[in-house]
Amino acid sequence: MVAASTPSAITRLRNRLEGPNTIGNSRRFWTALALVVVALIAFPVVGGTGSQFSLFLVLGLLGLSLSLVWGYAGVLSFGQVVFFGIGAYTFGVVSINVPTPAGITGAVFAGVLAGAVVAALLGYFMFYGGVRDVYVTIITLVSTLVMLTFMAQTAGSEWTIGSAALGGFNGMPAIPLLTLGIEGVFTFQFVFNDLELFVPVLGVVNIDPFYYLSLAVLLAVYLGLRVLVNMDFGRVLVAIREDEDRTRMFGYDVERAKLVAFTIGGGLAGLSGVLYAARNVYIDPSVFQLYFATLPVVWVSVGGRKSLLGAVSATVAVEYVRLSLGGELALVVVGALLLVSILVLPGGIIPWIDDKLSDGRLDVSDVESPETPPEATEP
């Protein structure tokens, strides 16, 4: 009798990262992804400091949060910037009051937790309160406007938490530089353009340590979400997205699944807000403005809301174009991209490219298309 061979560590890892709910389940994809990561690592040395590009990577986390909530759970949310802003402000308040390495490290976790808790509270009242479909979208949009209105009037001295003044539209300056660790044991400080390296041929170059932190966090979150959406939980989310009532009839706790996804999305948005505030050492209520609230919807729609890779790619591309153009022209271009994606490529650019690379043949392992039957989620 021949004993069954034990899968290698790489095979076991790929089995977790690959599945029917993600694009890129081949060695060709992983080779291409590795090359992209290597190029991104080399970019600050070859192409510049990377300080502006770090902003795109930070916002990529915000795009991923909406991709999970909308693309997989089917909940269109304009409230991701609420959790983004709450995470940023929480980080600012805690880090200003406790500006030690341990305090700033704790502020990072506090910001992520604050985003997740607020999302959990809002999601609980929506999902267990019977709110569905477009009404969830309206509530998240109203939540954004409420936060904008509230934070705009926090300019007085009475809106001071310890040593941290919220500042209204003047914002909260003097957020300390991001320093992780424990004083006297180990510390890592992530500051912009503050690290000089000697590179052969290129000579001395300045690089941004924060850029590499953002890249590492984004890559880790992307891979982690790939594992999550390809687990049984991810299959349940896809079934809810496709047919919520039928999924409930199969005995699944639809409200709990949506609440968990919404909470995770809130935590990821909070993490993005923490890094945003740490990068700029400043935060103000503009993060709650309606224009900024619509941007994640544009990113995810253009890239492909049912694709994690699409969310990240489109966030970087759209933000690069938007910030390069600036002004009203940027608004026109972003609006045109959204219209084209809805009218011409409703599935998003990345899924369309994936179909073209596959010569248009349907891959039975790819269930990101709307035609997927909910039966695939049966236990």
FIMARKE-169076 format. One record per residue (C-alpha): x, y, z; residue number from 1; residue in three letters. Coordinates in nm, 3 decimals. Layout:
N
+---------+---------+---------+-----+-----+
|      c1 |      c2 |      c3 |   n | res |
+---------+---------+---------+-----+-----+
|       X |       Y |       Z | NUM | ALA |
...
+---------+---------+---------+-----+-----+
This chain:
379
+---------+---------+---------+-----+-----+
|      c1 |      c2 |      c3 |   n | res |
+---------+---------+---------+-----+-----+
|   0.000 |   0.000 |   0.000 |   1 | MET |
|   0.148 |   0.335 |  -0.106 |   2 | VAL |
|   0.138 |   0.602 |   0.162 |   3 | ALA |
|  -0.013 |   0.934 |   0.063 |   4 | ALA |
|   0.246 |   1.207 |   0.017 |   5 | SER |
|   0.242 |   1.496 |   0.265 |   6 | THR |
|   0.183 |   1.833 |   0.101 |   7 | PRO |
|   0.479 |   2.067 |   0.117 |   8 | SER |
|   0.471 |   2.388 |   0.321 |   9 | ALA |
|   0.438 |   2.594 |   0.002 |  10 | ILE |
|   0.145 |   2.380 |  -0.116 |  11 | THR |
|  -0.032 |   2.416 |   0.219 |  12 | ARG |
|   0.021 |   2.791 |   0.210 |  13 | LEU |
|  -0.115 |   2.818 |  -0.144 |  14 | ARG |
|  -0.418 |   2.610 |  -0.046 |  15 | ASN |
|  -0.502 |   2.875 |   0.213 |  16 | ARG |
|  -0.434 |   3.172 |  -0.013 |  17 | LEU |
|  -0.610 |   3.036 |  -0.320 |  18 | GLU |
|  -0.974 |   2.958 |  -0.366 |  19 | GLY |
|  -1.290 |   3.030 |  -0.562 |  20 | PRO |
|  -1.340 |   3.378 |  -0.418 |  21 | ASN |
|  -1.015 |   3.539 |  -0.532 |  22 | THR |
|  -0.848 |   3.620 |  -0.861 |  23 | ILE |
|  -0.499 |   3.479 |  -0.903 |  24 | GLY |
|  -0.481 |   3.109 |  -0.829 |  25 | ASN |
|  -0.181 |   3.015 |  -1.038 |  26 | SER |
|   0.196 |   3.020 |  -1.025 |  27 | ARG |
|   0.192 |   3.285 |  -1.296 |  28 | ARG |
|  -0.003 |   3.516 |  -1.068 |  29 | PHE |
|   0.225 |   3.461 |  -0.768 |  30 | TRP |
|   0.532 |   3.515 |  -0.984 |  31 | THR |
|   0.386 |   3.841 |  -1.114 |  32 | ALA |
|   0.291 |   3.951 |  -0.762 |  33 | LEU |
|   0.643 |   3.877 |  -0.636 |  34 | ALA |
|   0.789 |   4.087 |  -0.918 |  35 | LEU |
|   0.553 |   4.375 |  -0.835 |  36 | VAL |
|   0.652 |   4.360 |  -0.468 |  37 | VAL |
|   1.022 |   4.363 |  -0.561 |  38 | VAL |
|   0.959 |   4.663 |  -0.787 |  39 | ALA |
|   0.778 |   4.844 |  -0.506 |  40 | LEU |
|   1.063 |   4.770 |  -0.267 |  41 | ILE |
|   1.313 |   4.914 |  -0.515 |  42 | ALA |
|   1.097 |   5.214 |  -0.609 |  43 | PHE |
|   1.212 |   5.455 |  -0.332 |  44 | PRO |
|   1.575 |   5.385 |  -0.419 |  45 | VAL |
|   1.538 |   5.408 |  -0.796 |  46 | VAL |
|   1.236 |   5.631 |  -0.849 |  47 | GLY |
|   1.238 |   5.871 |  -0.557 |  48 | GLY |
|   1.161 |   5.891 |  -0.187 |  49 | THR |
|   0.826 |   5.717 |  -0.208 |  50 | GLY |
|   0.671 |   5.957 |   0.043 |  51 | SER |
|   0.371 |   6.037 |  -0.180 |  52 | GLN |
|   0.332 |   5.676 |  -0.288 |  53 | PHE |
|   0.308 |   5.575 |   0.077 |  54 | SER |
|  -0.023 |   5.767 |   0.084 |  55 | LEU |
|  -0.160 |   5.543 |  -0.190 |  56 | PHE |
|  -0.057 |   5.233 |   0.004 |  57 | LEU |
|  -0.226 |   5.363 |   0.319 |  58 | VAL |
|  -0.547 |   5.436 |   0.128 |  59 | LEU |
|  -0.524 |   5.088 |  -0.023 |  60 | GLY |
|  -0.620 |   4.955 |   0.320 |  61 | LEU |
|  -0.934 |   5.170 |   0.309 |  62 | LEU |
|  -1.015 |   5.027 |  -0.034 |  63 | GLY |
|  -0.971 |   4.672 |   0.096 |  64 | LEU |
|  -1.206 |   4.743 |   0.387 |  65 | SER |
|  -1.486 |   4.838 |   0.147 |  66 | LEU |
|  -1.405 |   4.548 |  -0.085 |  67 | SER |
|  -1.471 |   4.306 |   0.201 |  68 | LEU |
|  -1.788 |   4.481 |   0.317 |  69 | VAL |
|  -1.939 |   4.558 |  -0.023 |  70 | TRP |
|  -1.774 |   4.317 |  -0.264 |  71 | GLY |
|  -1.814 |   4.004 |  -0.050 |  72 | TYR |
|  -2.089 |   4.078 |   0.204 |  73 | ALA |
|  -2.293 |   4.289 |  -0.038 |  74 | GLY |
|  -2.323 |   4.589 |   0.198 |  75 | VAL |
|  -2.263 |   4.917 |   0.015 |  76 | LEU |
|  -2.120 |   5.149 |   0.279 |  77 | SER |
|  -2.037 |   5.517 |   0.255 |  78 | PHE |
|  -1.931 |   5.502 |   0.619 |  79 | GLY |
|  -1.583 |   5.357 |   0.585 |  80 | GLN |
|  -1.443 |   5.708 |   0.624 |  81 | VAL |
|  -1.626 |   5.731 |   0.959 |  82 | VAL |
|  -1.418 |   5.445 |   1.095 |  83 | PHE |
|  -1.113 |   5.583 |   0.911 |  84 | PHE |
|  -1.151 |   5.922 |   1.081 |  85 | GLY |
|  -1.232 |   5.778 |   1.423 |  86 | ILE |
|  -0.921 |   5.562 |   1.405 |  87 | GLY |
|  -0.712 |   5.863 |   1.304 |  88 | ALA |
|  -0.847 |   6.089 |   1.579 |  89 | TYR |
|  -0.813 |   5.815 |   1.842 |  90 | THR |
|  -0.451 |   5.764 |   1.743 |  91 | PHE |
|  -0.390 |   6.138 |   1.761 |  92 | GLY |
|  -0.549 |   6.181 |   2.105 |  93 | VAL |
|  -0.372 |   5.885 |   2.266 |  94 | VAL |
|  -0.031 |   5.953 |   2.109 |  95 | SER |
|  -0.037 |   6.324 |   2.204 |  96 | ILE |
|  -0.126 |   6.240 |   2.563 |  97 | ASN |
|   0.123 |   5.952 |   2.589 |  98 | VAL |
|   0.408 |   6.044 |   2.349 |  99 | PRO |
|   0.634 |   5.756 |   2.453 | 100 | THR |
|   0.714 |   5.462 |   2.222 | 101 | PRO |
|   0.487 |   5.234 |   2.427 | 102 | ALA |
|   0.213 |   5.499 |   2.430 | 103 | GLY |
|   0.230 |   5.554 |   2.055 | 104 | ILE |
|   0.228 |   5.178 |   1.997 | 105 | THR |
|  -0.079 |   5.156 |   2.218 | 106 | GLY |
|  -0.234 |   5.442 |   2.020 | 107 | ALA |
|  -0.207 |   5.234 |   1.703 | 108 | VAL |
|  -0.402 |   4.948 |   1.858 | 109 | PHE |
|  -0.649 |   5.193 |   2.015 | 110 | ALA |
|  -0.722 |   5.349 |   1.675 | 111 | GLY |
|  -0.783 |   5.012 |   1.510 | 112 | VAL |
|  -1.002 |   4.900 |   1.801 | 113 | LEU |
|  -1.200 |   5.225 |   1.796 | 114 | ALA |
|  -1.280 |   5.182 |   1.426 | 115 | GLY |
|  -1.387 |   4.820 |   1.481 | 116 | ALA |
|  -1.601 |   4.899 |   1.788 | 117 | VAL |
|  -1.787 |   5.186 |   1.619 | 118 | VAL |
|  -1.847 |   4.966 |   1.314 | 119 | ALA |
|  -1.974 |   4.687 |   1.538 | 120 | ALA |
|  -2.217 |   4.919 |   1.718 | 121 | LEU |
|  -2.349 |   5.074 |   1.398 | 122 | LEU |
|  -2.368 |   4.735 |   1.226 | 123 | GLY |
|  -2.550 |   4.575 |   1.519 | 124 | TYR |
|  -2.831 |   4.829 |   1.515 | 125 | PHE |
|  -2.858 |   4.811 |   1.135 | 126 | MET |
|  -2.843 |   4.437 |   1.075 | 127 | PHE |
|  -3.024 |   4.317 |   1.384 | 128 | TYR |
|  -3.269 |   4.606 |   1.349 | 129 | GLY |
|  -3.385 |   4.471 |   1.014 | 130 | GLY |
|  -3.231 |   4.747 |   0.802 | 131 | VAL |
|  -3.151 |   4.616 |   0.454 | 132 | ARG |
|  -3.043 |   4.711 |   0.105 | 133 | ASP |
|  -3.039 |   5.081 |   0.017 | 134 | VAL |
|  -3.138 |   5.187 |   0.368 | 135 | TYR |
|  -2.806 |   5.058 |   0.503 | 136 | VAL |
|  -2.629 |   5.273 |   0.245 | 137 | THR |
|  -2.833 |   5.577 |   0.348 | 138 | ILE |
|  -2.758 |   5.524 |   0.719 | 139 | ILE |
|  -2.383 |   5.496 |   0.656 | 140 | THR |
|  -2.395 |   5.810 |   0.441 | 141 | LEU |
|  -2.584 |   6.000 |   0.711 | 142 | VAL |
|  -2.331 |   5.878 |   0.969 | 143 | SER |
|  -2.055 |   6.037 |   0.764 | 144 | THR |
|  -2.238 |   6.369 |   0.744 | 145 | LEU |
|  -2.312 |   6.361 |   1.118 | 146 | VAL |
|  -1.943 |   6.309 |   1.197 | 147 | MET |
|  -1.848 |   6.595 |   0.965 | 148 | LEU |
|  -2.095 |   6.828 |   1.134 | 149 | THR |
|  -1.988 |   6.725 |   1.482 | 150 | PHE |
|  -1.613 |   6.744 |   1.430 | 151 | MET |
|  -1.641 |   7.080 |   1.251 | 152 | ALA |
|  -1.762 |   7.248 |   1.571 | 153 | GLN |
|  -1.488 |   7.114 |   1.802 | 154 | THR |
|  -1.265 |   7.422 |   1.774 | 155 | ALA |
|  -1.328 |   7.551 |   2.128 | 156 | GLY |
|  -1.105 |   7.488 |   2.426 | 157 | SER |
|  -1.376 |   7.271 |   2.579 | 158 | GLU |
|  -1.306 |   7.015 |   2.305 | 159 | TRP |
|  -0.971 |   6.916 |   2.451 | 160 | THR |
|  -0.897 |   6.563 |   2.567 | 161 | ILE |
|  -0.603 |   6.581 |   2.802 | 162 | GLY |
|  -0.332 |   6.759 |   2.605 | 163 | SER |
|  -0.497 |   6.694 |   2.267 | 164 | ALA |
|  -0.718 |   6.969 |   2.123 | 165 | ALA |
|  -0.954 |   6.843 |   1.852 | 166 | LEU |
|  -0.929 |   7.182 |   1.682 | 167 | GLY |
|  -1.235 |   7.177 |   1.458 | 168 | GLY |
|  -1.139 |   7.256 |   1.098 | 169 | PHE |
|  -0.803 |   7.379 |   1.223 | 170 | ASN |
|  -0.731 |   7.014 |   1.280 | 171 | GLY |
|  -0.518 |   6.832 |   1.532 | 172 | MET |
|  -0.150 |   6.914 |   1.470 | 173 | PRO |
|   0.153 |   6.806 |   1.670 | 174 | ALA |
|   0.077 |   6.435 |   1.645 | 175 | ILE |
|   0.410 |   6.272 |   1.740 | 176 | PRO |
|   0.613 |   6.076 |   1.488 | 177 | LEU |
|   0.519 |   5.710 |   1.463 | 178 | LEU |
|   0.749 |   5.524 |   1.703 | 179 | THR |
|   0.677 |   5.160 |   1.773 | 180 | LEU |
|   0.823 |   4.958 |   2.057 | 181 | GLY |
|   0.904 |   4.991 |   2.426 | 182 | ILE |
|   1.146 |   5.254 |   2.547 | 183 | GLU |
|   1.466 |   5.099 |   2.675 | 184 | GLY |
|   1.397 |   4.767 |   2.504 | 185 | VAL |
|   1.352 |   4.832 |   2.133 | 186 | PHE |
|   1.207 |   5.115 |   1.926 | 187 | THR |
|   1.150 |   5.177 |   1.557 | 188 | PHE |
|   1.074 |   5.528 |   1.437 | 189 | GLN |
|   0.912 |   5.578 |   1.098 | 190 | PHE |
|   0.981 |   5.928 |   0.970 | 191 | VAL |
|   0.977 |   6.070 |   0.617 | 192 | PHE |
|   1.293 |   6.095 |   0.407 | 193 | ASN |
|   1.507 |   6.060 |   0.717 | 194 | ASP |
|   1.709 |   5.754 |   0.626 | 195 | LEU |
|   2.013 |   5.791 |   0.401 | 196 | GLU |
|   2.161 |   5.490 |   0.227 | 197 | LEU |
|   2.459 |   5.458 |  -0.002 | 198 | PHE |
|   2.364 |   5.265 |  -0.313 | 199 | VAL |
|   2.630 |   5.173 |  -0.570 | 200 | PRO |
|   2.598 |   5.374 |  -0.892 | 201 | VAL |
|   2.315 |   5.586 |  -0.746 | 202 | LEU |
|   2.520 |   5.716 |  -0.454 | 203 | GLY |
|   2.352 |   5.846 |  -0.137 | 204 | VAL |
|   1.971 |   5.832 |  -0.153 | 205 | VAL |
|   1.702 |   5.932 |   0.095 | 206 | ASN |
|   1.427 |   5.681 |   0.154 | 207 | ILE |
|   1.109 |   5.690 |   0.356 | 208 | ASP |
|   1.089 |   5.421 |   0.629 | 209 | PRO |
|   0.714 |   5.482 |   0.654 | 210 | PHE |
|   0.677 |   5.373 |   0.292 | 211 | TYR |
|   0.812 |   5.027 |   0.373 | 212 | TYR |
|   0.591 |   5.000 |   0.679 | 213 | LEU |
|   0.285 |   5.085 |   0.469 | 214 | SER |
|   0.386 |   4.837 |   0.201 | 215 | LEU |
|   0.438 |   4.558 |   0.455 | 216 | ALA |
|   0.105 |   4.624 |   0.628 | 217 | VAL |
|  -0.088 |   4.643 |   0.299 | 218 | LEU |
|   0.065 |   4.318 |   0.172 | 219 | LEU |
|  -0.007 |   4.139 |   0.500 | 220 | ALA |
|  -0.369 |   4.259 |   0.506 | 221 | VAL |
|  -0.422 |   4.163 |   0.141 | 222 | TYR |
|  -0.290 |   3.810 |   0.196 | 223 | LEU |
|  -0.484 |   3.778 |   0.520 | 224 | GLY |
|  -0.810 |   3.875 |   0.348 | 225 | LEU |
|  -0.742 |   3.623 |   0.072 | 226 | ARG |
|  -0.730 |   3.354 |   0.339 | 227 | VAL |
|  -1.046 |   3.488 |   0.504 | 228 | LEU |
|  -1.265 |   3.508 |   0.193 | 229 | VAL |
|  -1.162 |   3.159 |   0.080 | 230 | ASN |
|  -1.261 |   3.006 |   0.414 | 231 | MET |
|  -1.614 |   2.883 |   0.489 | 232 | ASP |
|  -1.690 |   3.228 |   0.632 | 233 | PHE |
|  -1.601 |   3.389 |   0.300 | 234 | GLY |
|  -1.825 |   3.146 |   0.113 | 235 | ARG |
|  -2.113 |   3.237 |   0.341 | 236 | VAL |
|  -2.052 |   3.606 |   0.268 | 237 | LEU |
|  -2.065 |   3.539 |  -0.106 | 238 | VAL |
|  -2.390 |   3.346 |  -0.063 | 239 | ALA |
|  -2.538 |   3.638 |   0.134 | 240 | ILE |
|  -2.430 |   3.877 |  -0.139 | 241 | ARG |
|  -2.595 |   3.667 |  -0.408 | 242 | GLU |
|  -2.917 |   3.572 |  -0.228 | 243 | ASP |
|  -2.959 |   3.675 |   0.134 | 244 | GLU |
|  -3.300 |   3.515 |   0.186 | 245 | ASP |
|  -3.197 |   3.182 |   0.041 | 246 | ARG |
|  -2.882 |   3.179 |   0.255 | 247 | THR |
|  -3.096 |   3.238 |   0.564 | 248 | ARG |
|  -3.321 |   2.948 |   0.462 | 249 | MET |
|  -3.015 |   2.721 |   0.460 | 250 | PHE |
|  -2.978 |   2.798 |   0.830 | 251 | GLY |
|  -2.694 |   3.048 |   0.826 | 252 | TYR |
|  -2.694 |   3.341 |   1.069 | 253 | ASP |
|  -2.695 |   3.614 |   0.806 | 254 | VAL |
|  -2.699 |   3.903 |   1.052 | 255 | GLU |
|  -2.400 |   3.775 |   1.244 | 256 | ARG |
|  -2.197 |   3.711 |   0.928 | 257 | ALA |
|  -2.264 |   4.062 |   0.798 | 258 | LYS |
|  -2.187 |   4.212 |   1.139 | 259 | LEU |
|  -1.852 |   4.029 |   1.159 | 260 | VAL |
|  -1.757 |   4.142 |   0.807 | 261 | ALA |
|  -1.867 |   4.498 |   0.882 | 262 | PHE |
|  -1.664 |   4.501 |   1.205 | 263 | THR |
|  -1.352 |   4.369 |   1.034 | 264 | ILE |
|  -1.400 |   4.632 |   0.763 | 265 | GLY |
|  -1.427 |   4.899 |   1.032 | 266 | GLY |
|  -1.105 |   4.780 |   1.195 | 267 | GLY |
|  -0.920 |   4.789 |   0.862 | 268 | LEU |
|  -1.053 |   5.137 |   0.790 | 269 | ALA |
|  -0.940 |   5.240 |   1.140 | 270 | GLY |
|  -0.593 |   5.102 |   1.067 | 271 | LEU |
|  -0.583 |   5.304 |   0.745 | 272 | SER |
|  -0.682 |   5.614 |   0.942 | 273 | GLY |
|  -0.412 |   5.551 |   1.201 | 274 | VAL |
|  -0.143 |   5.529 |   0.934 | 275 | LEU |
|  -0.287 |   5.833 |   0.756 | 276 | TYR |
|  -0.265 |   6.044 |   1.073 | 277 | ALA |
|   0.081 |   5.907 |   1.155 | 278 | ALA |
|   0.202 |   5.983 |   0.804 | 279 | ARG |
|   0.077 |   6.343 |   0.804 | 280 | ASN |
|   0.125 |   6.402 |   1.181 | 281 | VAL |
|  -0.206 |   6.585 |   1.144 | 282 | TYR |
|  -0.576 |   6.509 |   1.106 | 283 | ILE |
|  -0.882 |   6.731 |   1.047 | 284 | ASP |
|  -1.255 |   6.685 |   0.974 | 285 | PRO |
|  -1.202 |   6.690 |   0.596 | 286 | SER |
|  -1.173 |   6.310 |   0.614 | 287 | VAL |
|  -1.549 |   6.304 |   0.681 | 288 | PHE |
|  -1.641 |   6.512 |   0.377 | 289 | GLN |
|  -1.879 |   6.362 |   0.124 | 290 | LEU |
|  -1.624 |   6.378 |  -0.157 | 291 | TYR |
|  -1.374 |   6.172 |   0.038 | 292 | PHE |
|  -1.652 |   5.931 |   0.143 | 293 | ALA |
|  -1.732 |   5.857 |  -0.221 | 294 | THR |
|  -1.373 |   5.786 |  -0.322 | 295 | LEU |
|  -1.358 |   5.429 |  -0.177 | 296 | PRO |
|  -1.673 |   5.347 |  -0.374 | 297 | VAL |
|  -1.503 |   5.477 |  -0.690 | 298 | VAL |
|  -1.184 |   5.276 |  -0.623 | 299 | TRP |
|  -1.367 |   4.952 |  -0.559 | 300 | VAL |
|  -1.609 |   5.000 |  -0.851 | 301 | SER |
|  -1.332 |   5.074 |  -1.100 | 302 | VAL |
|  -1.104 |   4.794 |  -0.985 | 303 | GLY |
|  -1.377 |   4.538 |  -0.933 | 304 | GLY |
|  -1.571 |   4.520 |  -0.610 | 305 | ARG |
|  -1.557 |   4.142 |  -0.600 | 306 | LYS |
|  -1.179 |   4.142 |  -0.624 | 307 | SER |
|  -0.938 |   4.231 |  -0.345 | 308 | LEU |
|  -0.664 |   4.283 |  -0.601 | 309 | LEU |
|  -0.890 |   4.518 |  -0.794 | 310 | GLY |
|  -0.953 |   4.731 |  -0.486 | 311 | ALA |
|  -0.582 |   4.780 |  -0.418 | 312 | VAL |
|  -0.483 |   4.836 |  -0.782 | 313 | SER |
|  -0.759 |   5.086 |  -0.851 | 314 | ALA |
|  -0.692 |   5.278 |  -0.528 | 315 | THR |
|  -0.330 |   5.334 |  -0.624 | 316 | VAL |
|  -0.409 |   5.415 |  -0.988 | 317 | ALA |
|  -0.706 |   5.646 |  -0.926 | 318 | VAL |
|  -0.534 |   5.835 |  -0.645 | 319 | GLU |
|  -0.221 |   5.881 |  -0.853 | 320 | TYR |
|  -0.427 |   6.029 |  -1.137 | 321 | VAL |
|  -0.643 |   6.238 |  -0.903 | 322 | ARG |
|  -0.354 |   6.394 |  -0.713 | 323 | LEU |
|  -0.149 |   6.445 |  -1.029 | 324 | SER |
|  -0.428 |   6.639 |  -1.200 | 325 | LEU |
|  -0.570 |   6.824 |  -0.900 | 326 | GLY |
|  -0.854 |   7.075 |  -0.897 | 327 | GLY |
|  -1.179 |   7.041 |  -1.088 | 328 | GLU |
|  -1.018 |   6.840 |  -1.367 | 329 | LEU |
|  -0.952 |   6.562 |  -1.115 | 330 | ALA |
|  -1.322 |   6.558 |  -1.023 | 331 | LEU |
|  -1.418 |   6.525 |  -1.390 | 332 | VAL |
|  -1.172 |   6.242 |  -1.454 | 333 | VAL |
|  -1.271 |   6.049 |  -1.142 | 334 | VAL |
|  -1.639 |   6.088 |  -1.232 | 335 | GLY |
|  -1.571 |   5.971 |  -1.587 | 336 | ALA |
|  -1.384 |   5.665 |  -1.458 | 337 | LEU |
|  -1.681 |   5.574 |  -1.240 | 338 | LEU |
|  -1.927 |   5.612 |  -1.529 | 339 | LEU |
|  -1.712 |   5.403 |  -1.762 | 340 | VAL |
|  -1.670 |   5.129 |  -1.504 | 341 | SER |
|  -2.047 |   5.115 |  -1.443 | 342 | ILE |
|  -2.160 |   5.135 |  -1.805 | 343 | LEU |
|  -1.881 |   4.950 |  -1.987 | 344 | VAL |
|  -1.707 |   4.732 |  -1.727 | 345 | LEU |
|  -1.958 |   4.676 |  -1.445 | 346 | PRO |
|  -1.746 |   4.393 |  -1.309 | 347 | GLY |
|  -1.436 |   4.612 |  -1.281 | 348 | GLY |
|  -1.109 |   4.638 |  -1.469 | 349 | ILE |
|  -0.911 |   4.366 |  -1.290 | 350 | ILE |
|  -1.173 |   4.089 |  -1.341 | 351 | PRO |
|  -1.199 |   4.196 |  -1.706 | 352 | TRP |
|  -0.822 |   4.170 |  -1.749 | 353 | ILE |
|  -0.826 |   3.832 |  -1.576 | 354 | ASP |
|  -1.092 |   3.709 |  -1.820 | 355 | ASP |
|  -0.889 |   3.832 |  -2.116 | 356 | LYS |
|  -0.574 |   3.662 |  -1.989 | 357 | LEU |
|  -0.777 |   3.343 |  -1.959 | 358 | SER |
|  -0.896 |   3.386 |  -2.321 | 359 | ASP |
|  -1.248 |   3.446 |  -2.197 | 360 | GLY |
|  -1.285 |   3.088 |  -2.075 | 361 | ARG |
|  -1.483 |   3.046 |  -1.754 | 362 | LEU |
|  -1.270 |   2.905 |  -1.474 | 363 | ASP |
|  -1.481 |   2.678 |  -1.254 | 364 | VAL |
|  -1.275 |   2.787 |  -0.954 | 365 | SER |
|  -1.367 |   3.154 |  -1.001 | 366 | ASP |
|  -1.698 |   3.239 |  -0.835 | 367 | VAL |
|  -1.654 |   3.615 |  -0.830 | 368 | GLU |
|  -1.914 |   3.653 |  -1.104 | 369 | SER |
|  -2.281 |   3.710 |  -1.020 | 370 | PRO |
|  -2.378 |   3.381 |  -1.183 | 371 | GLU |
|  -2.240 |   3.180 |  -0.890 | 372 | THR |
|  -2.514 |   2.964 |  -0.737 | 373 | PRO |
|  -2.558 |   3.003 |  -0.360 | 374 | PRO |
|  -2.551 |   2.624 |  -0.330 | 375 | GLU |
|  -2.172 |   2.650 |  -0.330 | 376 | ALA |
|  -2.191 |   2.769 |   0.028 | 377 | THR |
|  -2.375 |   2.471 |   0.163 | 378 | GLU |
|  -2.188 |   2.284 |   0.438 | 379 | PRO |
+---------+---------+---------+-----+-----+
